Amino acid sequence: MTTPLADATAPACVICHRTLWVEEQHRYACRPCTLRISGDLAAIPNLYAQLPTVLAPGSGNGGPAVSGSRTAPLPLRLEPLSLSARGGVVTVLQTWLADWHEALAYRHPRWQGGLQEQCEQVVARLQLLLPWAAEEHPAMKEFADEVRDLRGACERQITGEPRARRIHVTCPCGRTLAITVDTLGRECGCGQRYARGELFDLPLADRRQVAA
């Protein structure tokens, strides 16, 4: 049976687009989504610590080293290197924390130790401020998406799991929405909001629509 569409006028979670309960309507993110963000954050320090183990060619999802190649392999795999180096995972999280501190009129956060220590510090601080952000920060969806992407990127480098395959579904307005099995919710350009279950009740898009 098709799930009824969410009321587009009712307050909804900015992440999963589920209509918020009365006691949640002062929040940007519902409590289940806030818990998911917390879980993604909690996983990052351990994943980050494993990235140096998959820097060698042929490790992680880099595939086996190829013998008989005419050119020497790169000394390091670029994907895990870019995630583990300055400008990667730690810097992205630090930028978010600096933004939150600015919104709260706190002094700029300070970092101590190497990148692994800084990763643990910034995650702990983001976890501490997460309840505030879920209620007060308008960019919660962007934060949730970025944290989830960072976790997924690290996991793929370590385990070799491929990125989730995208499928396309059609809104009754005619627009095509790209989703994956990990999509929690989506808002169509027409303004209609879909929670996860509602998205998967939509019909698959015709291939000609996707190509267009």
Biotite code that builds the C-alpha atoms (Angstrom):
import biotite.structure as struc

atoms = struc.array([
    struc.Atom([0.000, 0.000, 0.000], chain_id="A", res_id=1, res_name="MET", atom_name="CA", element="C"),
    struc.Atom([1.309, 3.455, -0.864], chain_id="A", res_id=2, res_name="THR", atom_name="CA", element="C"),
    struc.Atom([2.347, 5.584, 2.095], chain_id="A", res_id=3, res_name="THR", atom_name="CA", element="C"),
    struc.Atom([0.444, 8.914, 2.219], chain_id="A", res_id=4, res_name="PRO", atom_name="CA", element="C"),
    struc.Atom([2.546, 11.861, 1.117], chain_id="A", res_id=5, res_name="LEU", atom_name="CA", element="C"),
    struc.Atom([3.895, 14.087, 3.871], chain_id="A", res_id=6, res_name="ALA", atom_name="CA", element="C"),
    struc.Atom([2.020, 17.347, 4.406], chain_id="A", res_id=7, res_name="ASP", atom_name="CA", element="C"),
    struc.Atom([4.244, 19.900, 2.674], chain_id="A", res_id=8, res_name="ALA", atom_name="CA", element="C"),
    struc.Atom([2.987, 22.639, 5.031], chain_id="A", res_id=9, res_name="THR", atom_name="CA", element="C"),
    struc.Atom([3.817, 20.807, 8.277], chain_id="A", res_id=10, res_name="ALA", atom_name="CA", element="C"),
    struc.Atom([7.232, 21.244, 9.949], chain_id="A", res_id=11, res_name="PRO", atom_name="CA", element="C"),
    struc.Atom([9.537, 18.432, 8.817], chain_id="A", res_id=12, res_name="ALA", atom_name="CA", element="C"),
    struc.Atom([13.027, 17.178, 9.523], chain_id="A", res_id=13, res_name="CYS", atom_name="CA", element="C"),
    struc.Atom([15.431, 18.807, 7.053], chain_id="A", res_id=14, res_name="VAL", atom_name="CA", element="C"),
    struc.Atom([17.286, 15.496, 6.648], chain_id="A", res_id=15, res_name="ILE", atom_name="CA", element="C"),
    struc.Atom([14.691, 12.725, 6.286], chain_id="A", res_id=16, res_name="CYS", atom_name="CA", element="C"),
    struc.Atom([11.675, 14.999, 5.609], chain_id="A", res_id=17, res_name="HIS", atom_name="CA", element="C"),
    struc.Atom([9.575, 13.083, 8.101], chain_id="A", res_id=18, res_name="ARG", atom_name="CA", element="C"),
    struc.Atom([6.873, 15.300, 9.614], chain_id="A", res_id=19, res_name="THR", atom_name="CA", element="C"),
    struc.Atom([8.070, 16.330, 13.064], chain_id="A", res_id=20, res_name="LEU", atom_name="CA", element="C"),
    struc.Atom([6.178, 15.350, 16.178], chain_id="A", res_id=21, res_name="TRP", atom_name="CA", element="C"),
    struc.Atom([4.671, 18.249, 18.125], chain_id="A", res_id=22, res_name="VAL", atom_name="CA", element="C"),
    struc.Atom([7.460, 18.119, 20.711], chain_id="A", res_id=23, res_name="GLU", atom_name="CA", element="C"),
    struc.Atom([10.085, 18.168, 17.912], chain_id="A", res_id=24, res_name="GLU", atom_name="CA", element="C"),
    struc.Atom([8.778, 21.120, 15.937], chain_id="A", res_id=25, res_name="GLN", atom_name="CA", element="C"),
    struc.Atom([11.402, 23.512, 17.294], chain_id="A", res_id=26, res_name="HIS", atom_name="CA", element="C"),
    struc.Atom([14.120, 21.328, 15.741], chain_id="A", res_id=27, res_name="ARG", atom_name="CA", element="C"),
    struc.Atom([15.769, 21.249, 12.312], chain_id="A", res_id=28, res_name="TYR", atom_name="CA", element="C"),
    struc.Atom([16.642, 17.543, 12.655], chain_id="A", res_id=29, res_name="ALA", atom_name="CA", element="C"),
    struc.Atom([14.426, 14.899, 14.206], chain_id="A", res_id=30, res_name="CYS", atom_name="CA", element="C"),
    struc.Atom([15.802, 12.790, 17.037], chain_id="A", res_id=31, res_name="ARG", atom_name="CA", element="C"),
    struc.Atom([16.407, 9.620, 14.930], chain_id="A", res_id=32, res_name="PRO", atom_name="CA", element="C"),
    struc.Atom([18.421, 11.640, 12.395], chain_id="A", res_id=33, res_name="CYS", atom_name="CA", element="C"),
    struc.Atom([20.363, 13.318, 15.194], chain_id="A", res_id=34, res_name="THR", atom_name="CA", element="C"),
    struc.Atom([21.242, 9.863, 16.537], chain_id="A", res_id=35, res_name="LEU", atom_name="CA", element="C"),
    struc.Atom([22.351, 8.773, 13.047], chain_id="A", res_id=36, res_name="ARG", atom_name="CA", element="C"),
    struc.Atom([24.634, 11.809, 12.786], chain_id="A", res_id=37, res_name="ILE", atom_name="CA", element="C"),
    struc.Atom([26.069, 11.008, 16.199], chain_id="A", res_id=38, res_name="SER", atom_name="CA", element="C"),
    struc.Atom([26.753, 7.436, 15.078], chain_id="A", res_id=39, res_name="GLY", atom_name="CA", element="C"),
    struc.Atom([28.478, 8.623, 11.903], chain_id="A", res_id=40, res_name="ASP", atom_name="CA", element="C"),
    struc.Atom([30.646, 11.009, 13.927], chain_id="A", res_id=41, res_name="LEU", atom_name="CA", element="C"),
    struc.Atom([31.504, 8.302, 16.446], chain_id="A", res_id=42, res_name="ALA", atom_name="CA", element="C"),
    struc.Atom([32.741, 5.980, 13.674], chain_id="A", res_id=43, res_name="ALA", atom_name="CA", element="C"),
    struc.Atom([35.085, 8.498, 12.069], chain_id="A", res_id=44, res_name="ILE", atom_name="CA", element="C"),
    struc.Atom([38.100, 8.513, 14.472], chain_id="A", res_id=45, res_name="PRO", atom_name="CA", element="C"),
    struc.Atom([38.571, 4.746, 14.229], chain_id="A", res_id=46, res_name="ASN", atom_name="CA", element="C"),
    struc.Atom([38.155, 4.774, 10.451], chain_id="A", res_id=47, res_name="LEU", atom_name="CA", element="C"),
    struc.Atom([40.562, 7.694, 10.167], chain_id="A", res_id=48, res_name="TYR", atom_name="CA", element="C"),
    struc.Atom([43.150, 5.789, 12.196], chain_id="A", res_id=49, res_name="ALA", atom_name="CA", element="C"),
    struc.Atom([42.981, 2.937, 9.646], chain_id="A", res_id=50, res_name="GLN", atom_name="CA", element="C"),
    struc.Atom([43.555, 5.079, 6.548], chain_id="A", res_id=51, res_name="LEU", atom_name="CA", element="C"),
    struc.Atom([47.378, 4.899, 6.787], chain_id="A", res_id=52, res_name="PRO", atom_name="CA", element="C"),
    struc.Atom([47.120, 1.096, 6.500], chain_id="A", res_id=53, res_name="THR", atom_name="CA", element="C"),
    struc.Atom([45.624, 1.337, 2.993], chain_id="A", res_id=54, res_name="VAL", atom_name="CA", element="C"),
    struc.Atom([48.007, 3.902, 1.481], chain_id="A", res_id=55, res_name="LEU", atom_name="CA", element="C"),
    struc.Atom([50.124, 1.312, -0.334], chain_id="A", res_id=56, res_name="ALA", atom_name="CA", element="C"),
    struc.Atom([49.127, 0.424, -3.933], chain_id="A", res_id=57, res_name="PRO", atom_name="CA", element="C"),
    struc.Atom([47.024, -2.751, -3.964], chain_id="A", res_id=58, res_name="GLY", atom_name="CA", element="C"),
    struc.Atom([45.661, -2.233, -0.436], chain_id="A", res_id=59, res_name="SER", atom_name="CA", element="C"),
    struc.Atom([42.069, -1.412, 0.510], chain_id="A", res_id=60, res_name="GLY", atom_name="CA", element="C"),
    struc.Atom([39.914, -1.077, -2.586], chain_id="A", res_id=61, res_name="ASN", atom_name="CA", element="C"),
    struc.Atom([42.903, -0.261, -4.768], chain_id="A", res_id=62, res_name="GLY", atom_name="CA", element="C"),
    struc.Atom([42.863, -3.784, -6.156], chain_id="A", res_id=63, res_name="GLY", atom_name="CA", element="C"),
    struc.Atom([45.814, -6.138, -6.547], chain_id="A", res_id=64, res_name="PRO", atom_name="CA", element="C"),
    struc.Atom([49.153, -4.825, -7.673], chain_id="A", res_id=65, res_name="ALA", atom_name="CA", element="C"),
    struc.Atom([49.588, -5.488, -11.394], chain_id="A", res_id=66, res_name="VAL", atom_name="CA", element="C"),
    struc.Atom([52.801, -7.202, -12.447], chain_id="A", res_id=67, res_name="SER", atom_name="CA", element="C"),
    struc.Atom([54.449, -6.469, -15.765], chain_id="A", res_id=68, res_name="GLY", atom_name="CA", element="C"),
    struc.Atom([53.236, -2.872, -15.868], chain_id="A", res_id=69, res_name="SER", atom_name="CA", element="C"),
    struc.Atom([55.278, -0.605, -18.130], chain_id="A", res_id=70, res_name="ARG", atom_name="CA", element="C"),
    struc.Atom([55.132, 2.233, -15.599], chain_id="A", res_id=71, res_name="THR", atom_name="CA", element="C"),
    struc.Atom([55.905, 2.122, -11.902], chain_id="A", res_id=72, res_name="ALA", atom_name="CA", element="C"),
    struc.Atom([52.866, 2.378, -9.613], chain_id="A", res_id=73, res_name="PRO", atom_name="CA", element="C"),
    struc.Atom([52.277, 5.523, -7.599], chain_id="A", res_id=74, res_name="LEU", atom_name="CA", element="C"),
    struc.Atom([54.119, 5.298, -4.259], chain_id="A", res_id=75, res_name="PRO", atom_name="CA", element="C"),
    struc.Atom([50.863, 6.030, -2.412], chain_id="A", res_id=76, res_name="LEU", atom_name="CA", element="C"),
    struc.Atom([47.165, 5.704, -3.197], chain_id="A", res_id=77, res_name="ARG", atom_name="CA", element="C"),
    struc.Atom([45.733, 9.179, -3.646], chain_id="A", res_id=78, res_name="LEU", atom_name="CA", element="C"),
    struc.Atom([42.199, 8.579, -2.332], chain_id="A", res_id=79, res_name="GLU", atom_name="CA", element="C"),
    struc.Atom([43.074, 7.578, 1.244], chain_id="A", res_id=80, res_name="PRO", atom_name="CA", element="C"),
    struc.Atom([45.945, 10.075, 1.235], chain_id="A", res_id=81, res_name="LEU", atom_name="CA", element="C"),
    struc.Atom([43.601, 12.953, 0.418], chain_id="A", res_id=82, res_name="SER", atom_name="CA", element="C"),
    struc.Atom([41.225, 11.868, 3.180], chain_id="A", res_id=83, res_name="LEU", atom_name="CA", element="C"),
    struc.Atom([43.950, 11.534, 5.806], chain_id="A", res_id=84, res_name="SER", atom_name="CA", element="C"),
    struc.Atom([46.027, 14.594, 4.919], chain_id="A", res_id=85, res_name="ALA", atom_name="CA", element="C"),
    struc.Atom([45.416, 18.158, 6.036], chain_id="A", res_id=86, res_name="ARG", atom_name="CA", element="C"),
    struc.Atom([42.506, 19.457, 3.977], chain_id="A", res_id=87, res_name="GLY", atom_name="CA", element="C"),
    struc.Atom([40.720, 16.101, 4.227], chain_id="A", res_id=88, res_name="GLY", atom_name="CA", element="C"),
    struc.Atom([38.505, 14.594, 6.920], chain_id="A", res_id=89, res_name="VAL", atom_name="CA", element="C"),
    struc.Atom([39.913, 16.506, 9.880], chain_id="A", res_id=90, res_name="VAL", atom_name="CA", element="C"),
    struc.Atom([39.904, 19.891, 8.160], chain_id="A", res_id=91, res_name="THR", atom_name="CA", element="C"),
    struc.Atom([36.311, 19.484, 6.982], chain_id="A", res_id=92, res_name="VAL", atom_name="CA", element="C"),
    struc.Atom([35.141, 18.682, 10.523], chain_id="A", res_id=93, res_name="LEU", atom_name="CA", element="C"),
    struc.Atom([37.188, 21.524, 11.985], chain_id="A", res_id=94, res_name="GLN", atom_name="CA", element="C"),
    struc.Atom([35.586, 23.948, 9.543], chain_id="A", res_id=95, res_name="THR", atom_name="CA", element="C"),
    struc.Atom([32.138, 22.891, 10.755], chain_id="A", res_id=96, res_name="TRP", atom_name="CA", element="C"),
    struc.Atom([33.157, 23.276, 14.381], chain_id="A", res_id=97, res_name="LEU", atom_name="CA", element="C"),
    struc.Atom([34.550, 26.742, 13.709], chain_id="A", res_id=98, res_name="ALA", atom_name="CA", element="C"),
    struc.Atom([31.229, 27.648, 12.079], chain_id="A", res_id=99, res_name="ASP", atom_name="CA", element="C"),
    struc.Atom([29.282, 26.407, 15.093], chain_id="A", res_id=100, res_name="TRP", atom_name="CA", element="C"),
    struc.Atom([31.552, 28.300, 17.494], chain_id="A", res_id=101, res_name="HIS", atom_name="CA", element="C"),
    struc.Atom([30.994, 31.468, 15.481], chain_id="A", res_id=102, res_name="GLU", atom_name="CA", element="C"),
    struc.Atom([27.221, 30.986, 15.596], chain_id="A", res_id=103, res_name="ALA", atom_name="CA", element="C"),
    struc.Atom([27.425, 30.571, 19.378], chain_id="A", res_id=104, res_name="LEU", atom_name="CA", element="C"),
    struc.Atom([29.798, 33.539, 19.774], chain_id="A", res_id=105, res_name="ALA", atom_name="CA", element="C"),
    struc.Atom([32.432, 31.176, 21.231], chain_id="A", res_id=106, res_name="TYR", atom_name="CA", element="C"),
    struc.Atom([36.130, 31.749, 20.661], chain_id="A", res_id=107, res_name="ARG", atom_name="CA", element="C"),
    struc.Atom([37.709, 29.959, 17.712], chain_id="A", res_id=108, res_name="HIS", atom_name="CA", element="C"),
    struc.Atom([38.459, 26.321, 18.593], chain_id="A", res_id=109, res_name="PRO", atom_name="CA", element="C"),
    struc.Atom([42.083, 25.357, 19.128], chain_id="A", res_id=110, res_name="ARG", atom_name="CA", element="C"),
    struc.Atom([43.719, 22.150, 17.970], chain_id="A", res_id=111, res_name="TRP", atom_name="CA", element="C"),
    struc.Atom([46.387, 20.143, 19.747], chain_id="A", res_id=112, res_name="GLN", atom_name="CA", element="C"),
    struc.Atom([48.591, 17.239, 18.711], chain_id="A", res_id=113, res_name="GLY", atom_name="CA", element="C"),
    struc.Atom([48.761, 15.465, 15.372], chain_id="A", res_id=114, res_name="GLY", atom_name="CA", element="C"),
    struc.Atom([45.914, 14.911, 12.944], chain_id="A", res_id=115, res_name="LEU", atom_name="CA", element="C"),
    struc.Atom([44.655, 11.755, 14.678], chain_id="A", res_id=116, res_name="GLN", atom_name="CA", element="C"),
    struc.Atom([44.460, 13.598, 17.999], chain_id="A", res_id=117, res_name="GLU", atom_name="CA", element="C"),
    struc.Atom([42.784, 16.544, 16.296], chain_id="A", res_id=118, res_name="GLN", atom_name="CA", element="C"),
    struc.Atom([40.271, 14.174, 14.690], chain_id="A", res_id=119, res_name="CYS", atom_name="CA", element="C"),
    struc.Atom([39.327, 12.802, 18.089], chain_id="A", res_id=120, res_name="GLU", atom_name="CA", element="C"),
    struc.Atom([39.130, 16.305, 19.576], chain_id="A", res_id=121, res_name="GLN", atom_name="CA", element="C"),
    struc.Atom([36.913, 17.768, 16.867], chain_id="A", res_id=122, res_name="VAL", atom_name="CA", element="C"),
    struc.Atom([34.564, 14.774, 16.863], chain_id="A", res_id=123, res_name="VAL", atom_name="CA", element="C"),
    struc.Atom([34.180, 14.974, 20.651], chain_id="A", res_id=124, res_name="ALA", atom_name="CA", element="C"),
    struc.Atom([33.383, 18.688, 20.452], chain_id="A", res_id=125, res_name="ARG", atom_name="CA", element="C"),
    struc.Atom([30.904, 18.249, 17.586], chain_id="A", res_id=126, res_name="LEU", atom_name="CA", element="C"),
    struc.Atom([29.176, 15.486, 19.564], chain_id="A", res_id=127, res_name="GLN", atom_name="CA", element="C"),
    struc.Atom([28.887, 17.830, 22.545], chain_id="A", res_id=128, res_name="LEU", atom_name="CA", element="C"),
    struc.Atom([27.307, 20.598, 20.460], chain_id="A", res_id=129, res_name="LEU", atom_name="CA", element="C"),
    struc.Atom([25.174, 18.318, 18.263], chain_id="A", res_id=130, res_name="LEU", atom_name="CA", element="C"),
    struc.Atom([21.974, 18.685, 20.377], chain_id="A", res_id=131, res_name="PRO", atom_name="CA", element="C"),
    struc.Atom([22.243, 22.460, 20.037], chain_id="A", res_id=132, res_name="TRP", atom_name="CA", element="C"),
    struc.Atom([22.867, 22.259, 16.276], chain_id="A", res_id=133, res_name="ALA", atom_name="CA", element="C"),
    struc.Atom([19.895, 19.933, 15.738], chain_id="A", res_id=134, res_name="ALA", atom_name="CA", element="C"),
    struc.Atom([17.673, 22.616, 17.238], chain_id="A", res_id=135, res_name="GLU", atom_name="CA", element="C"),
    struc.Atom([19.362, 25.826, 16.128], chain_id="A", res_id=136, res_name="GLU", atom_name="CA", element="C"),
    struc.Atom([21.629, 25.431, 13.097], chain_id="A", res_id=137, res_name="HIS", atom_name="CA", element="C"),
    struc.Atom([19.912, 25.895, 9.707], chain_id="A", res_id=138, res_name="PRO", atom_name="CA", element="C"),
    struc.Atom([22.612, 23.954, 7.831], chain_id="A", res_id=139, res_name="ALA", atom_name="CA", element="C"),
    struc.Atom([21.950, 20.662, 9.607], chain_id="A", res_id=140, res_name="MET", atom_name="CA", element="C"),
    struc.Atom([21.179, 18.804, 6.376], chain_id="A", res_id=141, res_name="LYS", atom_name="CA", element="C"),
    struc.Atom([24.461, 19.923, 4.828], chain_id="A", res_id=142, res_name="GLU", atom_name="CA", element="C"),
    struc.Atom([26.327, 18.894, 7.981], chain_id="A", res_id=143, res_name="PHE", atom_name="CA", element="C"),
    struc.Atom([24.598, 15.504, 8.135], chain_id="A", res_id=144, res_name="ALA", atom_name="CA", element="C"),
    struc.Atom([25.314, 14.843, 4.447], chain_id="A", res_id=145, res_name="ASP", atom_name="CA", element="C"),
    struc.Atom([28.966, 15.795, 4.774], chain_id="A", res_id=146, res_name="GLU", atom_name="CA", element="C"),
    struc.Atom([29.557, 13.691, 7.891], chain_id="A", res_id=147, res_name="VAL", atom_name="CA", element="C"),
    struc.Atom([27.854, 10.719, 6.250], chain_id="A", res_id=148, res_name="ARG", atom_name="CA", element="C"),
    struc.Atom([29.910, 11.205, 3.085], chain_id="A", res_id=149, res_name="ASP", atom_name="CA", element="C"),
    struc.Atom([33.149, 11.364, 5.096], chain_id="A", res_id=150, res_name="LEU", atom_name="CA", element="C"),
    struc.Atom([32.295, 8.171, 6.929], chain_id="A", res_id=151, res_name="ARG", atom_name="CA", element="C"),
    struc.Atom([31.325, 6.431, 3.685], chain_id="A", res_id=152, res_name="GLY", atom_name="CA", element="C"),
    struc.Atom([34.455, 7.583, 1.874], chain_id="A", res_id=153, res_name="ALA", atom_name="CA", element="C"),
    struc.Atom([36.694, 6.257, 4.650], chain_id="A", res_id=154, res_name="CYS", atom_name="CA", element="C"),
    struc.Atom([34.818, 2.948, 4.805], chain_id="A", res_id=155, res_name="GLU", atom_name="CA", element="C"),
    struc.Atom([35.076, 2.430, 1.051], chain_id="A", res_id=156, res_name="ARG", atom_name="CA", element="C"),
    struc.Atom([38.838, 2.961, 1.111], chain_id="A", res_id=157, res_name="GLN", atom_name="CA", element="C"),
    struc.Atom([39.283, 0.497, 3.977], chain_id="A", res_id=158, res_name="ILE", atom_name="CA", element="C"),
    struc.Atom([36.794, -2.223, 3.023], chain_id="A", res_id=159, res_name="THR", atom_name="CA", element="C"),
    struc.Atom([36.662, -1.872, -0.758], chain_id="A", res_id=160, res_name="GLY", atom_name="CA", element="C"),
    struc.Atom([32.871, -1.585, -0.780], chain_id="A", res_id=161, res_name="GLU", atom_name="CA", element="C"),
    struc.Atom([31.614, 0.220, -3.908], chain_id="A", res_id=162, res_name="PRO", atom_name="CA", element="C"),
    struc.Atom([29.542, 3.385, -3.736], chain_id="A", res_id=163, res_name="ARG", atom_name="CA", element="C"),
    struc.Atom([25.789, 2.752, -3.434], chain_id="A", res_id=164, res_name="ALA", atom_name="CA", element="C"),
    struc.Atom([24.142, 2.514, -6.874], chain_id="A", res_id=165, res_name="ARG", atom_name="CA", element="C"),
    struc.Atom([21.803, 5.351, -7.780], chain_id="A", res_id=166, res_name="ARG", atom_name="CA", element="C"),
    struc.Atom([18.281, 4.741, -9.037], chain_id="A", res_id=167, res_name="ILE", atom_name="CA", element="C"),
    struc.Atom([15.840, 7.272, -10.448], chain_id="A", res_id=168, res_name="HIS", atom_name="CA", element="C"),
    struc.Atom([12.196, 7.641, -9.463], chain_id="A", res_id=169, res_name="VAL", atom_name="CA", element="C"),
    struc.Atom([9.481, 9.948, -10.744], chain_id="A", res_id=170, res_name="THR", atom_name="CA", element="C"),
    struc.Atom([7.479, 12.449, -8.703], chain_id="A", res_id=171, res_name="CYS", atom_name="CA", element="C"),
    struc.Atom([3.810, 12.886, -9.755], chain_id="A", res_id=172, res_name="PRO", atom_name="CA", element="C"),
    struc.Atom([4.823, 16.359, -10.972], chain_id="A", res_id=173, res_name="CYS", atom_name="CA", element="C"),
    struc.Atom([7.005, 14.655, -13.608], chain_id="A", res_id=174, res_name="GLY", atom_name="CA", element="C"),
    struc.Atom([10.402, 15.475, -12.113], chain_id="A", res_id=175, res_name="ARG", atom_name="CA", element="C"),
    struc.Atom([13.015, 12.741, -11.716], chain_id="A", res_id=176, res_name="THR", atom_name="CA", element="C"),
    struc.Atom([14.696, 12.178, -8.340], chain_id="A", res_id=177, res_name="LEU", atom_name="CA", element="C"),
    struc.Atom([18.019, 10.331, -7.968], chain_id="A", res_id=178, res_name="ALA", atom_name="CA", element="C"),
    struc.Atom([18.210, 8.233, -4.800], chain_id="A", res_id=179, res_name="ILE", atom_name="CA", element="C"),
    struc.Atom([20.220, 5.376, -3.302], chain_id="A", res_id=180, res_name="THR", atom_name="CA", element="C"),
    struc.Atom([19.412, 2.743, -0.684], chain_id="A", res_id=181, res_name="VAL", atom_name="CA", element="C"),
    struc.Atom([20.964, 5.133, 1.856], chain_id="A", res_id=182, res_name="ASP", atom_name="CA", element="C"),
    struc.Atom([18.700, 8.092, 1.029], chain_id="A", res_id=183, res_name="THR", atom_name="CA", element="C"),
    struc.Atom([16.723, 9.117, 4.101], chain_id="A", res_id=184, res_name="LEU", atom_name="CA", element="C"),
    struc.Atom([14.420, 11.609, 2.410], chain_id="A", res_id=185, res_name="GLY", atom_name="CA", element="C"),
    struc.Atom([14.213, 14.077, -0.441], chain_id="A", res_id=186, res_name="ARG", atom_name="CA", element="C"),
    struc.Atom([12.353, 17.222, -1.412], chain_id="A", res_id=187, res_name="GLU", atom_name="CA", element="C"),
    struc.Atom([11.278, 17.550, -5.032], chain_id="A", res_id=188, res_name="CYS", atom_name="CA", element="C"),
    struc.Atom([11.626, 20.797, -6.927], chain_id="A", res_id=189, res_name="GLY", atom_name="CA", element="C"),
    struc.Atom([7.830, 21.095, -6.888], chain_id="A", res_id=190, res_name="CYS", atom_name="CA", element="C"),
    struc.Atom([7.928, 21.418, -3.092], chain_id="A", res_id=191, res_name="GLY", atom_name="CA", element="C"),
    struc.Atom([6.641, 17.945, -2.241], chain_id="A", res_id=192, res_name="GLN", atom_name="CA", element="C"),
    struc.Atom([8.594, 16.281, 0.566], chain_id="A", res_id=193, res_name="ARG", atom_name="CA", element="C"),
    struc.Atom([9.187, 12.536, 0.667], chain_id="A", res_id=194, res_name="TYR", atom_name="CA", element="C"),
    struc.Atom([10.312, 10.479, 3.628], chain_id="A", res_id=195, res_name="ALA", atom_name="CA", element="C"),
    struc.Atom([12.367, 7.352, 2.917], chain_id="A", res_id=196, res_name="ARG", atom_name="CA", element="C"),
    struc.Atom([9.439, 4.934, 2.594], chain_id="A", res_id=197, res_name="GLY", atom_name="CA", element="C"),
    struc.Atom([7.533, 7.311, 0.332], chain_id="A", res_id=198, res_name="GLU", atom_name="CA", element="C"),
    struc.Atom([10.506, 7.656, -2.032], chain_id="A", res_id=199, res_name="LEU", atom_name="CA", element="C"),
    struc.Atom([10.650, 3.915, -2.630], chain_id="A", res_id=200, res_name="PHE", atom_name="CA", element="C"),
    struc.Atom([6.913, 3.847, -3.348], chain_id="A", res_id=201, res_name="ASP", atom_name="CA", element="C"),
    struc.Atom([7.411, 6.200, -6.311], chain_id="A", res_id=202, res_name="LEU", atom_name="CA", element="C"),
    struc.Atom([7.558, 4.637, -9.796], chain_id="A", res_id=203, res_name="PRO", atom_name="CA", element="C"),
    struc.Atom([10.921, 4.097, -11.446], chain_id="A", res_id=204, res_name="LEU", atom_name="CA", element="C"),
    struc.Atom([11.795, 6.728, -14.009], chain_id="A", res_id=205, res_name="ALA", atom_name="CA", element="C"),
    struc.Atom([11.848, 5.827, -17.690], chain_id="A", res_id=206, res_name="ASP", atom_name="CA", element="C"),
    struc.Atom([15.399, 5.574, -18.984], chain_id="A", res_id=207, res_name="ARG", atom_name="CA", element="C"),
    struc.Atom([14.656, 8.263, -21.539], chain_id="A", res_id=208, res_name="ARG", atom_name="CA", element="C"),
    struc.Atom([13.731, 10.661, -18.698], chain_id="A", res_id=209, res_name="GLN", atom_name="CA", element="C"),
    struc.Atom([17.023, 9.934, -16.945], chain_id="A", res_id=210, res_name="VAL", atom_name="CA", element="C"),
    struc.Atom([19.041, 10.430, -20.124], chain_id="A", res_id=211, res_name="ALA", atom_name="CA", element="C"),
    struc.Atom([17.317, 13.751, -20.741], chain_id="A", res_id=212, res_name="ALA", atom_name="CA", element="C"),
])
